[in-house]
Amino acid sequence: MLSHYLPGAEAGLAAQQTETVYVVTAGELTFTSEGEEVTLGPMDSVHYTPGTTRTVKNNSRLPASMLVVRIKA
């Protein structure tokens, strides 16, 4: 799935139901999980295992997009 985030938009704290890979395709997005925060830019990715909680936020002044890949068992 492709997700778009306007400046200031945020996905609240949520637990991953399956293995999930996020690939930023445009802009910058900040991911927070397990007390760690990382800002990703275009073509950067992050992988979360089931049960991991995370938030996503666009802290920039430009729109951002990311590809979300969920691995179904």
CNS distance restraints for C-alpha pairs under 8 A (distance, minus, plus):
assign (resid   1 and name CA) (resid  67 and name CA) 5.79 0.50 0.50
assign (resid   1 and name CA) (resid  68 and name CA) 5.17 0.50 0.50
assign (resid   1 and name CA) (resid  69 and name CA) 6.74 0.50 0.50
assign (resid   2 and name CA) (resid  65 and name CA) 6.98 0.50 0.50
assign (resid   2 and name CA) (resid  66 and name CA) 5.74 0.50 0.50
assign (resid   2 and name CA) (resid  67 and name CA) 4.58 0.50 0.50
assign (resid   2 and name CA) (resid  68 and name CA) 6.13 0.50 0.50
assign (resid   3 and name CA) (resid  65 and name CA) 5.55 0.50 0.50
assign (resid   3 and name CA) (resid  66 and name CA) 5.35 0.50 0.50
assign (resid   3 and name CA) (resid  67 and name CA) 6.38 0.50 0.50
assign (resid   3 and name CA) (resid  68 and name CA) 7.26 0.50 0.50
assign (resid   4 and name CA) (resid  63 and name CA) 7.24 0.50 0.50
assign (resid   4 and name CA) (resid  64 and name CA) 5.81 0.50 0.50
assign (resid   4 and name CA) (resid  65 and name CA) 4.36 0.50 0.50
assign (resid   4 and name CA) (resid  66 and name CA) 6.60 0.50 0.50
assign (resid   5 and name CA) (resid   9 and name CA) 5.49 0.50 0.50
assign (resid   5 and name CA) (resid  10 and name CA) 7.38 0.50 0.50
assign (resid   5 and name CA) (resid  57 and name CA) 7.81 0.50 0.50
assign (resid   5 and name CA) (resid  58 and name CA) 6.31 0.50 0.50
assign (resid   5 and name CA) (resid  63 and name CA) 5.73 0.50 0.50
assign (resid   5 and name CA) (resid  64 and name CA) 5.14 0.50 0.50
assign (resid   5 and name CA) (resid  65 and name CA) 6.09 0.50 0.50
assign (resid   6 and name CA) (resid  58 and name CA) 6.91 0.50 0.50
assign (resid   6 and name CA) (resid  62 and name CA) 6.89 0.50 0.50
assign (resid   6 and name CA) (resid  63 and name CA) 4.51 0.50 0.50
assign (resid   6 and name CA) (resid  64 and name CA) 6.47 0.50 0.50
assign (resid   7 and name CA) (resid  58 and name CA) 5.47 0.50 0.50
assign (resid   7 and name CA) (resid  59 and name CA) 6.35 0.50 0.50
assign (resid   7 and name CA) (resid  60 and name CA) 5.73 0.50 0.50
assign (resid   7 and name CA) (resid  61 and name CA) 5.15 0.50 0.50
assign (resid   7 and name CA) (resid  62 and name CA) 5.58 0.50 0.50
assign (resid   7 and name CA) (resid  63 and name CA) 5.55 0.50 0.50
assign (resid   7 and name CA) (resid  64 and name CA) 7.69 0.50 0.50
assign (resid   8 and name CA) (resid  57 and name CA) 6.74 0.50 0.50
assign (resid   8 and name CA) (resid  58 and name CA) 5.21 0.50 0.50
assign (resid   8 and name CA) (resid  59 and name CA) 5.51 0.50 0.50
assign (resid   8 and name CA) (resid  60 and name CA) 7.08 0.50 0.50
assign (resid   8 and name CA) (resid  61 and name CA) 7.68 0.50 0.50
assign (resid   9 and name CA) (resid  57 and name CA) 5.84 0.50 0.50
assign (resid   9 and name CA) (resid  58 and name CA) 5.56 0.50 0.50
assign (resid   9 and name CA) (resid  59 and name CA) 7.85 0.50 0.50
assign (resid  10 and name CA) (resid  55 and name CA) 7.35 0.50 0.50
assign (resid  10 and name CA) (resid  56 and name CA) 5.59 0.50 0.50
assign (resid  10 and name CA) (resid  57 and name CA) 4.22 0.50 0.50
assign (resid  10 and name CA) (resid  58 and name CA) 6.42 0.50 0.50
assign (resid  11 and name CA) (resid  55 and name CA) 5.64 0.50 0.50
assign (resid  11 and name CA) (resid  56 and name CA) 5.08 0.50 0.50
assign (resid  11 and name CA) (resid  57 and name CA) 6.37 0.50 0.50
assign (resid  12 and name CA) (resid  54 and name CA) 7.68 0.50 0.50
assign (resid  12 and name CA) (resid  55 and name CA) 5.14 0.50 0.50
assign (resid  12 and name CA) (resid  56 and name CA) 6.90 0.50 0.50
assign (resid  13 and name CA) (resid  53 and name CA) 6.32 0.50 0.50
assign (resid  13 and name CA) (resid  54 and name CA) 5.33 0.50 0.50
assign (resid  13 and name CA) (resid  55 and name CA) 4.73 0.50 0.50
assign (resid  14 and name CA) (resid  53 and name CA) 5.23 0.50 0.50
assign (resid  14 and name CA) (resid  54 and name CA) 5.65 0.50 0.50
assign (resid  14 and name CA) (resid  55 and name CA) 6.70 0.50 0.50
assign (resid  15 and name CA) (resid  50 and name CA) 7.39 0.50 0.50
assign (resid  15 and name CA) (resid  51 and name CA) 5.23 0.50 0.50
assign (resid  15 and name CA) (resid  52 and name CA) 5.35 0.50 0.50
assign (resid  15 and name CA) (resid  53 and name CA) 4.10 0.50 0.50
assign (resid  15 and name CA) (resid  54 and name CA) 6.55 0.50 0.50
assign (resid  16 and name CA) (resid  20 and name CA) 7.05 0.50 0.50
assign (resid  16 and name CA) (resid  48 and name CA) 7.13 0.50 0.50
assign (resid  16 and name CA) (resid  49 and name CA) 6.83 0.50 0.50
assign (resid  16 and name CA) (resid  50 and name CA) 4.97 0.50 0.50
assign (resid  16 and name CA) (resid  51 and name CA) 5.11 0.50 0.50
assign (resid  16 and name CA) (resid  52 and name CA) 5.51 0.50 0.50
assign (resid  16 and name CA) (resid  53 and name CA) 6.19 0.50 0.50
assign (resid  16 and name CA) (resid  54 and name CA) 7.81 0.50 0.50
assign (resid  17 and name CA) (resid  50 and name CA) 5.18 0.50 0.50
assign (resid  17 and name CA) (resid  51 and name CA) 6.21 0.50 0.50
assign (resid  18 and name CA) (resid  49 and name CA) 6.58 0.50 0.50
assign (resid  18 and name CA) (resid  50 and name CA) 4.64 0.50 0.50
assign (resid  18 and name CA) (resid  51 and name CA) 7.71 0.50 0.50
assign (resid  18 and name CA) (resid  70 and name CA) 6.32 0.50 0.50
assign (resid  18 and name CA) (resid  71 and name CA) 6.12 0.50 0.50
assign (resid  18 and name CA) (resid  72 and name CA) 6.49 0.50 0.50
assign (resid  19 and name CA) (resid  47 and name CA) 7.33 0.50 0.50
assign (resid  19 and name CA) (resid  48 and name CA) 5.80 0.50 0.50
assign (resid  19 and name CA) (resid  49 and name CA) 4.57 0.50 0.50
assign (resid  19 and name CA) (resid  50 and name CA) 5.29 0.50 0.50
assign (resid  19 and name CA) (resid  70 and name CA) 5.86 0.50 0.50
assign (resid  19 and name CA) (resid  71 and name CA) 5.32 0.50 0.50
assign (resid  19 and name CA) (resid  72 and name CA) 7.59 0.50 0.50
assign (resid  20 and name CA) (resid  47 and name CA) 5.74 0.50 0.50
assign (resid  20 and name CA) (resid  48 and name CA) 5.31 0.50 0.50
assign (resid  20 and name CA) (resid  49 and name CA) 6.57 0.50 0.50
assign (resid  20 and name CA) (resid  50 and name CA) 7.79 0.50 0.50
assign (resid  20 and name CA) (resid  68 and name CA) 7.03 0.50 0.50
assign (resid  20 and name CA) (resid  69 and name CA) 5.61 0.50 0.50
assign (resid  20 and name CA) (resid  70 and name CA) 4.48 0.50 0.50
assign (resid  20 and name CA) (resid  71 and name CA) 6.22 0.50 0.50
assign (resid  21 and name CA) (resid  45 and name CA) 6.83 0.50 0.50
assign (resid  21 and name CA) (resid  46 and name CA) 5.70 0.50 0.50
assign (resid  21 and name CA) (resid  47 and name CA) 4.41 0.50 0.50
assign (resid  21 and name CA) (resid  48 and name CA) 6.45 0.50 0.50
assign (resid  21 and name CA) (resid  68 and name CA) 5.97 0.50 0.50
assign (resid  21 and name CA) (resid  69 and name CA) 5.09 0.50 0.50
assign (resid  21 and name CA) (resid  70 and name CA) 6.51 0.50 0.50
assign (resid  22 and name CA) (resid  45 and name CA) 5.38 0.50 0.50
assign (resid  22 and name CA) (resid  46 and name CA) 5.40 0.50 0.50
assign (resid  22 and name CA) (resid  47 and name CA) 6.51 0.50 0.50
assign (resid  22 and name CA) (resid  66 and name CA) 6.45 0.50 0.50
assign (resid  22 and name CA) (resid  67 and name CA) 5.76 0.50 0.50
assign (resid  22 and name CA) (resid  68 and name CA) 4.79 0.50 0.50
assign (resid  22 and name CA) (resid  69 and name CA) 6.40 0.50 0.50
assign (resid  23 and name CA) (resid  42 and name CA) 7.74 0.50 0.50
assign (resid  23 and name CA) (resid  43 and name CA) 6.00 0.50 0.50
assign (resid  23 and name CA) (resid  44 and name CA) 5.79 0.50 0.50
assign (resid  23 and name CA) (resid  45 and name CA) 4.31 0.50 0.50
assign (resid  23 and name CA) (resid  46 and name CA) 6.81 0.50 0.50
assign (resid  23 and name CA) (resid  66 and name CA) 5.31 0.50 0.50
assign (resid  23 and name CA) (resid  67 and name CA) 5.04 0.50 0.50
assign (resid  23 and name CA) (resid  68 and name CA) 6.57 0.50 0.50
assign (resid  24 and name CA) (resid  28 and name CA) 7.14 0.50 0.50
assign (resid  24 and name CA) (resid  29 and name CA) 7.26 0.50 0.50
assign (resid  24 and name CA) (resid  40 and name CA) 6.68 0.50 0.50
assign (resid  24 and name CA) (resid  41 and name CA) 5.99 0.50 0.50
assign (resid  24 and name CA) (resid  42 and name CA) 5.05 0.50 0.50
assign (resid  24 and name CA) (resid  43 and name CA) 5.44 0.50 0.50
assign (resid  24 and name CA) (resid  44 and name CA) 5.73 0.50 0.50
assign (resid  24 and name CA) (resid  45 and name CA) 6.33 0.50 0.50
assign (resid  24 and name CA) (resid  64 and name CA) 7.65 0.50 0.50
assign (resid  24 and name CA) (resid  65 and name CA) 5.97 0.50 0.50
assign (resid  24 and name CA) (resid  66 and name CA) 4.11 0.50 0.50
assign (resid  24 and name CA) (resid  67 and name CA) 6.32 0.50 0.50
assign (resid  25 and name CA) (resid  41 and name CA) 7.57 0.50 0.50
assign (resid  25 and name CA) (resid  42 and name CA) 4.78 0.50 0.50
assign (resid  25 and name CA) (resid  43 and name CA) 5.58 0.50 0.50
assign (resid  25 and name CA) (resid  44 and name CA) 7.95 0.50 0.50
assign (resid  25 and name CA) (resid  64 and name CA) 7.55 0.50 0.50
assign (resid  25 and name CA) (resid  65 and name CA) 5.49 0.50 0.50
assign (resid  25 and name CA) (resid  66 and name CA) 5.08 0.50 0.50
assign (resid  25 and name CA) (resid  67 and name CA) 6.75 0.50 0.50
assign (resid  26 and name CA) (resid  41 and name CA) 6.94 0.50 0.50
assign (resid  26 and name CA) (resid  42 and name CA) 5.03 0.50 0.50
assign (resid  26 and name CA) (resid  43 and name CA) 7.89 0.50 0.50
assign (resid  26 and name CA) (resid  63 and name CA) 7.74 0.50 0.50
assign (resid  26 and name CA) (resid  64 and name CA) 5.11 0.50 0.50
assign (resid  26 and name CA) (resid  65 and name CA) 5.11 0.50 0.50
assign (resid  26 and name CA) (resid  66 and name CA) 6.95 0.50 0.50
assign (resid  27 and name CA) (resid  41 and name CA) 5.93 0.50 0.50
assign (resid  27 and name CA) (resid  42 and name CA) 6.23 0.50 0.50
assign (resid  27 and name CA) (resid  60 and name CA) 7.93 0.50 0.50
assign (resid  27 and name CA) (resid  62 and name CA) 6.60 0.50 0.50
assign (resid  27 and name CA) (resid  63 and name CA) 6.20 0.50 0.50
assign (resid  27 and name CA) (resid  64 and name CA) 4.25 0.50 0.50
assign (resid  27 and name CA) (resid  65 and name CA) 6.64 0.50 0.50
assign (resid  28 and name CA) (resid  39 and name CA) 6.57 0.50 0.50
assign (resid  28 and name CA) (resid  40 and name CA) 5.51 0.50 0.50
assign (resid  28 and name CA) (resid  41 and name CA) 4.57 0.50 0.50
assign (resid  28 and name CA) (resid  42 and name CA) 6.99 0.50 0.50
assign (resid  28 and name CA) (resid  58 and name CA) 6.53 0.50 0.50
assign (resid  28 and name CA) (resid  59 and name CA) 7.70 0.50 0.50
assign (resid  28 and name CA) (resid  60 and name CA) 6.77 0.50 0.50
assign (resid  28 and name CA) (resid  64 and name CA) 5.89 0.50 0.50
assign (resid  29 and name CA) (resid  39 and name CA) 5.56 0.50 0.50
assign (resid  29 and name CA) (resid  40 and name CA) 5.48 0.50 0.50
assign (resid  29 and name CA) (resid  41 and name CA) 6.80 0.50 0.50
assign (resid  29 and name CA) (resid  56 and name CA) 6.60 0.50 0.50
assign (resid  29 and name CA) (resid  57 and name CA) 5.68 0.50 0.50
assign (resid  29 and name CA) (resid  58 and name CA) 4.82 0.50 0.50
assign (resid  29 and name CA) (resid  59 and name CA) 6.90 0.50 0.50
assign (resid  29 and name CA) (resid  60 and name CA) 7.87 0.50 0.50
assign (resid  29 and name CA) (resid  64 and name CA) 6.81 0.50 0.50
assign (resid  30 and name CA) (resid  37 and name CA) 6.82 0.50 0.50
assign (resid  30 and name CA) (resid  38 and name CA) 5.60 0.50 0.50
assign (resid  30 and name CA) (resid  39 and name CA) 4.15 0.50 0.50
assign (resid  30 and name CA) (resid  40 and name CA) 6.28 0.50 0.50
assign (resid  30 and name CA) (resid  56 and name CA) 5.61 0.50 0.50
assign (resid  30 and name CA) (resid  57 and name CA) 5.17 0.50 0.50
assign (resid  30 and name CA) (resid  58 and name CA) 6.23 0.50 0.50
assign (resid  30 and name CA) (resid  59 and name CA) 6.99 0.50 0.50
assign (resid  31 and name CA) (resid  37 and name CA) 5.67 0.50 0.50
assign (resid  31 and name CA) (resid  38 and name CA) 5.42 0.50 0.50
assign (resid  31 and name CA) (resid  39 and name CA) 6.27 0.50 0.50
assign (resid  31 and name CA) (resid  40 and name CA) 7.78 0.50 0.50
assign (resid  31 and name CA) (resid  54 and name CA) 6.70 0.50 0.50
assign (resid  31 and name CA) (resid  55 and name CA) 5.65 0.50 0.50
assign (resid  31 and name CA) (resid  56 and name CA) 4.63 0.50 0.50
assign (resid  31 and name CA) (resid  57 and name CA) 6.64 0.50 0.50
assign (resid  32 and name CA) (resid  36 and name CA) 5.53 0.50 0.50
assign (resid  32 and name CA) (resid  37 and name CA) 4.31 0.50 0.50
assign (resid  32 and name CA) (resid  38 and name CA) 6.55 0.50 0.50
assign (resid  32 and name CA) (resid  54 and name CA) 5.43 0.50 0.50
assign (resid  32 and name CA) (resid  55 and name CA) 5.22 0.50 0.50
assign (resid  32 and name CA) (resid  56 and name CA) 6.60 0.50 0.50
assign (resid  33 and name CA) (resid  37 and name CA) 6.55 0.50 0.50
assign (resid  33 and name CA) (resid  52 and name CA) 7.33 0.50 0.50
assign (resid  33 and name CA) (resid  53 and name CA) 5.81 0.50 0.50
assign (resid  33 and name CA) (resid  54 and name CA) 4.44 0.50 0.50
assign (resid  33 and name CA) (resid  55 and name CA) 6.70 0.50 0.50
assign (resid  34 and name CA) (resid  52 and name CA) 7.61 0.50 0.50
assign (resid  34 and name CA) (resid  53 and name CA) 6.91 0.50 0.50
assign (resid  34 and name CA) (resid  54 and name CA) 7.40 0.50 0.50
assign (resid  40 and name CA) (resid  44 and name CA) 5.52 0.50 0.50
assign (resid  40 and name CA) (resid  45 and name CA) 7.05 0.50 0.50
assign (resid  48 and name CA) (resid  52 and name CA) 6.21 0.50 0.50
assign (resid  58 and name CA) (resid  63 and name CA) 7.64 0.50 0.50
assign (resid  58 and name CA) (resid  64 and name CA) 6.90 0.50 0.50
